């Protein structure tokens, strides 16, 4: 029921409206008979309108009348939800738990009936239009953008000859190869080149492209047709009679049953194709798999016949590629396109049509425009943008102005520029394949300004506040699906949307009046619209009539003039996010506290906010309160009465106590940090930490609830505690961690000894462990061996030990591990026979060696260990990137022959940033520890000499600071 009644870009708020109308018809509401009749009528009409909107939204050939009707229905839904909420709040609560409508209570339904009848009156006509569109399959593109790039000569495409040779070698080595990459990256072209280069070596071959919503019978029929044609051609028409009869039988079955997809019919084709290929060496390439289920069906028809079959699949969905690797042993090849290749491709496209003073600069400008994930200079984007510039130049008759042209292309001209049509169609394929709920959530991501980096947790909570989804787990699943398709991109723990993808999504959102954007220029463009969601970054004020219908307002940056902002005008506001606003002051918040529908309030980094008003207790619908980065030092106790509050974020503030929460069981997440000192304490309400099953509350052992920025990740932003740093030294893993915190996804712990029992616990009893930091106080006598089994989700493993040779890996260990990092200090030379075993880490991508700043990496023990890793990395089937302190990365294994300067610079920048944060944290830590010792010694000295303690002495320090420094004195460096 979650999906059926969510707010979506297709149906507006019709889903929640239907839920609320149904609730009003329940026994707990004592309504007038006429009111009940009106509600019954409205609900029956809106039920069918809702279903039709879902059916026809996103179709490509809707006429203007149909689009206008859809807009009217959506706008009606938003107004209805607001009116129903107001009506419900006006009902009188009775002692028995029911609500009663008094005679003097006027309901909104009489007026709404008129508008509903207007929408319903045109329903029949819209349904006929919708049925006709669906019969004609109006969701399909008239041309497949992939067809433009099939059967190309490698010389026409920059960089493809080397990639083709590399893939042919991989196909010779592996039975199955999966090419993964975003749409437009050249996967289809590359697979087609390989197909024609090696296809003649096989008795049978087939190359089949798959649409996002394929008819599997047609796909199986295409495979059959191509492998049959190959055999008949090779055999010159002398195929044995029995085999030819089987082919004819299957072909007749196909012609009779291609319109259906019943399991029995699929089985017939699977069995027939499998039998036909059972004694033949064959090559099958399936292009653009969108869903794992489709690939599973196809695989059932492709027998393993010990004749060296070869399979290749392309996909833009990373999770499918990962599953191919782990479940079917496929080699995953990530299709990339370098910056230099983009320049050459653009120059090739522009050379014949563009002349003038700027002609030499254009390839670089276009490469820069495309050089961002997920595209990373994707060939399709480069080709389309080069062609678009060439056409624009020919029309203008001069060199034009690049910035103006680029801004136009990524703004109003993105969908209307003819040369961009293949790029738009490729983006449409990926967008239209998503369910309506995921498309809605993706469109909402554009509420942030261009190139803005946002946190995952913040976005998820806004989705929930908007009504796109009601459960955190579902929101996370949606997010992961979008990220797996490269639609959301992570960098340094935050996320963004690529600017080309964003340009496409913005145009889509504007078509349905889903989000309005106001960054520059006059506000006239906003007049005449009922704006529901507004992304704002401007120094201009807005009229109150523009603000009265807004449900979400996101303001990022320091441009907005806040003087005289009528916060009271935002009567329908549910989400308010104001970030990095130095002009937002305490007085502004009094009016904000009058927004009774508010569910999400974020004041991130508004540094002039020093306190929250007591009126905040009026926000009884508030679910998220985020005051990170403000100067708030104390929270009003009225926050404890917010019955729906689920997340309280006080990172980077001076808040030291939130123990006044009346019902801690309702509070899912309190987010704090320790940017100043590791020992920083926040007094929390008993019971904030609880297991997902609700059986235990165990807080007293923790001085830190959540540590952020530890792995540059935002995993702690939602739900119960997921990131845990266990303070101090421990002989073994503490029992309270084992008993109550085994579901954390990130663990950082310092152990004197890792006993077998604890290793087994980490492997098998912490199923969600994504990142593990083990800090060894004592060097193990023998290296710790990590064997097969356990660590099902571990991707990051960090080892901190004074000496090398502390660990080794056996076959099948840590199957998902991608990042392996060591911090060493010194030590004797490693024995010649020492093996770390990184060849056994099947998913490994990166190995990092860091030496303490007081030592160097040229010590005999450290150097020998690094050499061992170098040798093993060279033997690894994956591309392994090795980092040693701040030196340039070394690349081994597959793909090691090339690492562009641009990639090196990007990687080096990321490493330097992480190292800067680490060193800054270490300096603060060391300074605090020295200060603690100094103050304590001074205080003792004055007492022994008979003098009075100085006013700045140890005893005069604030209790919270003394406690913090005392912890530091007794903790390891």
Helices and strands as residue ranges (DSSP letters): H 14-24, E 29-30, H 33-56, H 64-89, E 92-93, E 99-100, H 109-121, H 123-135, G 145-149, G 154-156, H 160-173, E 176-180, H 187-198, G 199-201, E 204-209, H 216-234, H 241-257, H 263-277, E 282-289, H 292-300, E 310-315, H 318-328, E 331-334, H 339-350, H 359-370, H 379-396, H 402-409, G 418-420, H 421-433, H 436-444, G 445-447, H 456-466, H 472-484, E 489-491, E 494-496, H 499-511, E 516-518, G 523-526, E 533-536, H 544-547, E 552-556, G 567-569, E 575-579, H 588-592, E 600-602, G 614-618, E 624-626, G 637-641, E 647-649, G 664-666, E 669-671, G 715-717, E 723-730, H 735-740, E 746-751, H 756-764, E 771-776, E 784-786, E 796-800, E 807-809, E 819-824, G 838-840, E 846-851, H 860-875, E 880-884, E 890-892, H 901-944, G 954-956, H 959-969
